Amino acid sequence: MFGPLPDDPVIIAIVLILLSLIFFVYLLLRRTVLEFRDGMQR
């Protein structure tokens, strides 16, 4: 579709924001699941 990196900085910023949001949600979900499992074992 396009090269390795698009020249438009707006597209790069949007992609970075989306990636950081996905990473943040993943960390939040993992911490919640671990705390839930820990609470269930006690």
Secondary structure, DSSP 8 states (H G I E B T S, - for coil): ---SS-S-HHHHHHHHHHHHHHHHHHHHHHHHHHHHHHHHH-
